[in-house]
Protein backbone atom coordinates (compact mmCIF):
# COMPACT_ATOMS: atom_id res chain seq x y z
CA UNK A 1 0.00 0.00 0.00
CA UNK A 2 1.60 3.25 -1.18
CA UNK A 3 1.97 5.46 1.90
CA UNK A 4 3.04 9.02 2.75
CA UNK A 5 3.87 10.31 6.25
CA UNK A 6 3.21 13.99 7.00
CA UNK A 7 4.39 15.13 10.43
CA UNK A 8 6.55 18.09 11.46
CA UNK A 9 8.45 15.98 13.99
CA UNK A 10 11.29 14.04 12.33
CA UNK A 11 11.77 11.52 15.18
CA UNK A 12 8.05 10.65 14.95
CA UNK A 13 8.32 10.06 11.20
CA UNK A 14 11.43 7.94 11.72
CA UNK A 15 9.79 5.81 14.42
CA UNK A 16 6.71 5.21 12.28
CA UNK A 17 8.85 4.17 9.31
CA UNK A 18 10.87 1.78 11.48
CA UNK A 19 7.78 0.13 12.99
CA UNK A 20 6.02 -0.18 9.66
CA UNK A 21 9.05 -1.80 8.04
CA UNK A 22 9.23 -4.33 10.90
CA UNK A 23 5.55 -5.25 11.19
CA UNK A 24 3.81 -4.34 7.92
CA UNK A 25 6.14 -4.99 4.99
CA UNK A 26 3.19 -4.53 2.60
CA UNK A 27 3.23 -0.81 3.48
CA UNK A 28 5.46 1.02 1.01
CA UNK A 29 6.64 4.43 2.27
CA UNK A 30 6.91 6.49 -0.92
CA UNK A 31 7.28 9.95 0.59
CA UNK A 32 7.27 12.14 3.66
CA UNK A 33 6.73 15.80 4.49
CA UNK A 34 6.83 18.14 7.48
CA UNK A 35 3.92 20.52 6.89
CA UNK A 36 0.80 21.47 4.96
CA UNK A 37 2.58 23.00 1.96
CA UNK A 38 5.18 20.26 1.61
CA UNK A 39 2.54 17.62 2.32
CA UNK A 40 0.31 18.93 -0.46
CA UNK A 41 3.19 18.75 -2.92
CA UNK A 42 4.20 15.28 -1.71
CA UNK A 43 0.69 13.86 -2.12
CA UNK A 44 0.29 15.36 -5.59
CA UNK A 45 3.68 14.05 -6.72
CA UNK A 46 3.42 10.52 -5.32
CA UNK A 47 -0.35 9.71 -5.50
CA UNK A 48 -0.46 7.62 -2.27
CA UNK A 49 -3.19 5.22 -1.23
CA UNK A 50 -2.66 5.99 2.46
CA UNK A 51 -1.65 9.24 4.21
CA UNK A 52 -0.50 9.30 7.84
CA UNK A 53 -1.23 12.89 8.83
CA UNK A 54 -0.33 14.96 11.88
CA UNK A 55 -2.92 17.45 13.19
CA UNK A 56 -0.80 20.37 14.43
CA UNK A 57 2.08 21.44 12.19
CA UNK A 58 4.14 24.60 11.81
CA UNK A 59 2.26 26.03 8.83
CA UNK A 60 -1.24 24.77 9.62
CA UNK A 61 -3.23 21.67 10.50
CA UNK A 62 -3.96 18.34 8.91
CA UNK A 63 -7.53 19.56 8.46
CA UNK A 64 -6.21 22.52 6.42
CA UNK A 65 -4.43 20.06 4.15
CA UNK A 66 -7.51 17.89 3.65
CA UNK A 67 -9.57 20.96 2.79
CA UNK A 68 -7.39 21.37 -0.29
CA UNK A 69 -8.88 18.19 -1.77
CA UNK A 70 -12.42 18.08 -3.11
CA UNK A 71 -12.35 14.35 -3.86
CA UNK A 72 -9.42 12.77 -1.98
CA UNK A 73 -8.31 9.49 -3.48
CA UNK A 74 -6.43 8.29 -0.41
CA UNK A 75 -7.29 6.91 3.02
CA UNK A 76 -6.26 9.13 5.95
CA UNK A 77 -4.99 8.05 9.36
CA UNK A 78 -4.32 10.90 11.78
CA UNK A 79 -1.37 11.14 14.13
CA UNK A 80 -2.48 12.94 17.28
CA UNK A 81 -1.75 13.76 20.89
CA UNK A 82 -4.56 13.28 23.43
CA UNK A 83 -7.21 15.75 22.27
CA UNK A 84 -10.64 14.57 23.38
CA UNK A 85 -12.68 16.52 20.86
CA UNK A 86 -10.49 15.58 17.89
CA UNK A 87 -10.65 11.91 18.86
CA UNK A 88 -14.46 12.03 19.09
CA UNK A 89 -14.49 13.63 15.63
CA UNK A 90 -12.35 10.78 14.25
CA UNK A 91 -14.54 8.13 15.87
CA UNK A 92 -17.80 9.65 14.66
CA UNK A 93 -16.41 9.91 11.13
CA UNK A 94 -14.93 6.38 10.98
CA UNK A 95 -11.43 7.86 10.61
CA UNK A 96 -8.42 6.02 12.03
CA UNK A 97 -5.99 7.72 14.39
CA UNK A 98 -2.65 6.93 16.03
CA UNK A 99 -1.93 8.35 19.47
CA UNK A 100 1.35 9.99 20.41
CA UNK A 101 3.69 8.78 21.77
CA UNK A 102 3.65 6.15 19.04
CA UNK A 103 2.88 2.64 20.29
CA UNK A 104 3.59 -0.28 17.96
CA UNK A 105 0.38 -2.22 18.71
CA UNK A 106 -1.84 0.86 18.24
CA UNK A 107 -0.01 1.75 15.03
CA UNK A 108 -0.28 -1.70 13.46
CA UNK A 109 -3.90 -2.20 14.50
CA UNK A 110 -4.87 1.17 13.04
CA UNK A 111 -2.99 0.55 9.79
CA UNK A 112 -4.67 -2.84 9.36
CA UNK A 113 -8.08 -1.22 9.85
CA UNK A 114 -7.15 1.47 7.33
CA UNK A 115 -6.35 -1.19 4.74
CA UNK A 116 -9.83 -2.66 5.28
CA UNK A 117 -11.40 0.80 5.13
CA UNK A 118 -9.88 1.45 1.72
CA UNK A 119 -12.19 -1.21 0.30
CA UNK A 120 -15.19 -1.17 2.64
CA UNK A 121 -15.97 2.52 3.21
CA UNK A 122 -16.68 5.52 1.03
CA UNK A 123 -13.43 7.36 1.72
CA UNK A 124 -14.57 10.72 0.35
CA UNK A 125 -17.62 10.64 2.59
CA UNK A 126 -15.64 9.80 5.72
CA UNK A 127 -13.25 12.70 5.13
CA UNK A 128 -16.02 15.19 4.33
CA UNK A 129 -17.88 14.08 7.46
CA UNK A 130 -14.75 14.62 9.53
CA UNK A 131 -14.19 18.11 8.13
CA UNK A 132 -17.80 19.03 8.81
CA UNK A 133 -17.57 17.76 12.38
CA UNK A 134 -14.34 19.66 13.08
CA UNK A 135 -16.04 22.92 12.06
CA UNK A 136 -18.96 22.44 14.43
CA UNK A 137 -17.83 24.36 17.51
CA UNK A 138 -16.87 21.30 19.55
CA UNK A 139 -20.26 19.72 18.85
CA UNK A 140 -20.36 16.87 16.37
CA UNK A 141 -23.09 16.87 13.72
CA UNK A 142 -22.67 13.61 11.83
CA UNK A 143 -22.07 9.98 12.72
CA UNK A 144 -20.98 7.23 10.34
CA UNK A 145 -22.27 3.73 11.03
CA UNK A 146 -21.54 0.62 9.01
CA UNK A 147 -22.55 -3.01 9.07
CA UNK A 148 -21.84 -5.92 6.77
CA UNK A 149 -24.29 -4.70 4.12
CA UNK A 150 -24.80 -0.96 4.56
CA UNK A 151 -23.02 2.31 5.18
CA UNK A 152 -25.00 5.01 7.02
CA UNK A 153 -24.40 8.72 7.46
CA UNK A 154 -26.78 10.05 10.11
CA UNK A 155 -27.41 13.33 11.89
CA UNK A 156 -26.59 12.87 15.56
CA UNK A 157 -29.57 15.10 16.40
CA UNK A 158 -31.84 12.49 14.74
CA UNK A 159 -30.81 9.75 17.18
CA UNK A 160 -33.46 9.40 19.90
CA UNK A 161 -31.76 6.64 21.85
CA UNK A 162 -29.36 3.72 21.70
CA UNK A 163 -30.06 0.30 23.12
CA UNK A 164 -27.45 -2.29 24.04
CA UNK A 165 -28.06 -5.81 22.77
CA UNK A 166 -25.11 -7.83 24.02
CA UNK A 167 -22.20 -6.94 21.71
CA UNK A 168 -24.50 -4.97 19.39
CA UNK A 169 -26.01 -1.49 19.56
CA UNK A 170 -29.43 -0.62 18.14
CA UNK A 171 -29.89 3.01 17.10
CA UNK A 172 -33.46 4.38 17.22
CA UNK A 173 -33.94 7.38 14.89
CA UNK A 174 -36.68 10.01 14.49
CA UNK A 175 -38.02 8.50 11.24
CA UNK A 176 -38.71 5.19 13.02
CA UNK A 177 -35.59 3.75 11.40
CA UNK A 178 -33.65 1.28 13.50
CA UNK A 179 -30.03 0.40 12.77
CA UNK A 180 -28.27 -2.53 14.42
CA UNK A 181 -24.47 -2.21 14.53
CA UNK A 182 -22.00 -4.89 15.62
CA UNK A 183 -20.29 -2.70 18.22
CA UNK A 184 -20.95 -2.33 21.92
CA UNK A 185 -22.77 0.76 23.17
CA UNK A 186 -19.59 1.64 25.06
CA UNK A 187 -17.98 2.34 21.67
CA UNK A 188 -20.38 5.25 21.11
CA UNK A 189 -20.92 6.46 24.67
CA UNK A 190 -18.14 9.05 24.80
CA UNK A 191 -19.02 10.46 21.38
CA UNK A 192 -22.71 10.81 22.17
CA UNK A 193 -22.49 11.96 25.78
CA UNK A 194 -20.52 14.99 24.55
CA UNK A 195 -23.51 15.77 22.33
CA UNK A 196 -26.39 15.79 24.79
CA UNK A 197 -26.85 12.09 25.44
CA UNK A 198 -27.04 10.46 28.85
CA UNK A 199 -26.69 6.84 29.92
CA UNK A 200 -29.78 6.18 32.03
CA UNK A 201 -29.25 2.45 32.40
CA UNK A 202 -26.52 -0.04 31.51
CA UNK A 203 -28.52 -0.92 28.38
CA UNK A 204 -29.89 2.51 27.40
CA UNK A 205 -28.40 5.79 26.23
CA UNK A 206 -30.91 8.58 25.49
CA UNK A 207 -30.81 11.91 23.68
CA UNK A 208 -31.89 14.34 26.41
CA UNK A 209 -33.54 16.59 23.82
CA UNK A 210 -36.23 13.90 23.38
CA UNK A 211 -36.94 13.51 27.10
CA UNK A 212 -40.56 14.23 28.09
CA UNK A 213 -41.07 12.91 31.62
CA UNK A 214 -39.89 10.63 34.38
CA UNK A 215 -42.31 8.30 36.13
CA UNK A 216 -40.79 7.71 39.56
CA UNK A 217 -42.76 4.54 40.31
CA UNK A 218 -41.06 1.13 40.34
CA UNK A 219 -37.53 2.49 40.27
CA UNK A 220 -38.16 4.96 37.46
CA UNK A 221 -39.25 4.95 33.82
CA UNK A 222 -38.27 7.58 31.25
CA UNK A 223 -40.67 8.55 28.46
CA UNK A 224 -39.41 10.01 25.20
CA UNK A 225 -41.03 12.10 22.46
CA UNK A 226 -41.39 9.15 20.07
CA UNK A 227 -43.61 7.37 22.59
CA UNK A 228 -40.95 4.91 23.73
CA UNK A 229 -39.95 4.34 27.33
CA UNK A 230 -36.80 3.04 28.96
CA UNK A 231 -35.91 2.10 32.55
CA UNK A 232 -33.88 4.41 34.76
CA UNK A 233 -31.22 2.91 37.02
CA UNK A 234 -31.82 4.16 40.56
CA UNK A 235 -28.22 5.28 41.01
CA UNK A 236 -28.48 7.41 37.84
CA UNK A 237 -31.55 9.41 38.94
CA UNK A 238 -29.78 12.40 40.53
CA UNK A 239 -27.23 12.52 37.71
CA UNK A 240 -30.08 12.59 35.17
CA UNK A 241 -31.80 15.47 36.94
CA UNK A 242 -28.52 17.37 37.00
CA UNK A 243 -27.94 16.74 33.27
CA UNK A 244 -31.48 17.89 32.40
CA UNK A 245 -31.01 21.09 34.40
CA UNK A 246 -28.07 22.02 32.16
CA UNK A 247 -30.02 21.83 28.90
N, C-alpha and C positions, 0 to 999 in steps of 0.2 A: 504494500500500500504506500503510494507516494506521499511523503509527509514533510511538512515545513514546521519549524519551531520559531515562534516569534515571542521573545521575552527580552527585556532590557538588562537582565542579569546574566552575565556570561557563565558563572558557575552553575546556575540553574539549568541553562541550556546544555552545558557539558554533562551534568548529572543525568538529565533526561536521555541524552544520546547514549550514554554508557549503559543505562538500564535497559533501554530499548534494544540495543545490540545484543545484550546478554539474554533477554527473555522473550523478545519478539523479533526474530530475524526476518520475518515477513514484512516488517516495517522498514521502508527505505527512506532514509533522511536525505532529501534532495536539496534542502536549502534552510537557511536560518536568517533571522533579522532581529534588530534590537529596538524597533519602534514602529509607529503607524506608517510613516512614509516609506521606510525601508521594507516593511512588511508588505505593503501594497505592491511595491515593485517586485519583491521576491515571489509573491503569489502569481502575479501576472506573467512573470518570466518562466516559472517552473510548472504551473498548472497542477497543483497538488490535489490529492484526493482527501487528505486529512490535514488540518491546521491546528497545531497546539498553540493557543493564544493567551498571552498574559492580559490581565485587565488594566492595571496601572503601569503606564510607560512614560518616558520623559516627554514625548511630544503628543500625548493623548492617551486614549483608552482603547481596549480591544473592541468596545462597542463602536467607537468612532471609525475604526477600520472596517467593521462589518457593514456600517452604513454606506460605505463606498460601493457596495455590491448590491445591485437590484435583484439578480438571480444567482446567488452563490452556488458554485458547482463543486463545493467541497464540504466535508463534515467538519464541524468545529468542536474542539475540546478546550475548555478554558483552564488556565493555570491561575490559581487564586489563593490569597491568604484567607483567614477566617472572617468573611463578611457575611453576616446572616442574611441580609436582604438579597445580595447577589446570588447566594446559594439557593434561596427560595425561588428566585427568578429562573435559575438553571433547571431546578427540579420541575417547576410548573411548565417549562417549555421543552422538557425531554432533552435537555442539553447536558452533555457530560462535563465533568470538571475534576481537576486534580488539585488537591490541597497542598499548599506549602507549609512546612518543608516537605519536599518530595519524598514519598514513601513508595517503595517498589511494588508492594501488593496493590495499593490504591491506583498507582499508575497503570499497571498491567491490566487490572480488572476494568478500568475505565477505557483503555485502548481496545480491549476485546469487545466491550459493549459498543464502542464507536464503530468498529468494523461491522457489527450486526446492524447498527443503525443505518449505515450507508446503503443497505439493501431493504430494510424494513420500513423506514420512516420517510416522509416527505421532507427532505432536508431544508428546502427553501422555506417551508411553512414553520419548521421548528425555529429557524433563525429569525424570521419575521415576528414570530410570537415572542421570542426573547427580547427583541429590540422594542417591541410595544410595551412589554412588561417593565423594562428598565426605564421607560419614560413616564411611568405612572405614579410618580410621587410616593414611592415606597409602598404602594398598594398594587398588587398584581391584578390584572384584568382577565387574563386568559389561562386556561389549563389544557394541556395536551394529555389525552388518555389513549391508550392503545391496547387492543387484545389480539388474539390470533387472527381475526378476520377483518377488524376495522380499526380506523384511525380517527379519533375525535378531537375537534378543537371546540372547547366550550367556554362560555362566559362564566367566570367564577360566581358572579352575581345571580346566575340562573340555577345554581345548585342550592336546593332546599335543605338537603341533609345527606349524610353518608351513613351507611349501615354495614357493620362488620359481619361477614359470613365466613368464619374460620380464616383461611388465608386469602380471602377475596374481599373486595369492597364494592358495595352496590351504591351507585350515585343516583339520587332521586332529583330530577330536574323539573323546572316550572311547567314544561309542556307535557308532563306525565311520562316523559322518557325515562327509562331506567337503564343504566349501563353497569355491567358487572365486569370488574377488572381484577386480574390475578395478582393483586398486591394487597398487603395488609393495610388496614386503615391507618396504622402508625406511619406508613410511608407518606401519607398526605396530611397528617395532623398538623405539623409545624407550618406547612404552606398555608393551610386554610385558617388556622387559628390566628394568623397574622392578618387575616382578611375578614374578620368578623364572625368566625365560627367558634363554637364552644363544645367541648366534649362533655355531654351530660350523663353519659353512661359508658361503660367499657365497650359497648357495641354501637354507640350512637354519637354522631357528631352533627350538630345542627347549625344552620345559618341563622344567627340571632335576628336578622332582619325579617325573618318569616315567623318569629315567635308571636303567638297571640295570647296564650294564658297558661298558667300553671295550676293544675288541680292538686291540692296538697294531700288529698286522701290516699291511703294505701301506699305511702312512701313518696308519691309524687308522680304526676303524669303531665307531660308537656304537649300542648296542642299547637299545631302550626297552620299557616294560612292555606295550605293545600288540603286541609281536612285530616291530615295524618296526625298520629300521636305516638310519642316515644316515652319510655320510662326515664325517670330522673333518679340517679343514685343519691341516696340520702346525704352522703358526705360531699356531694357537689352542689347542694342547694344554695348555701351561702355564697359560694363562688359564682354561681349562675346569677344570683340577684346583683352581685357586684358588677359582673360583666354587662348586664342589662342596663344598669344605672349609668354606664359610660357611653352608651349609644347616643 
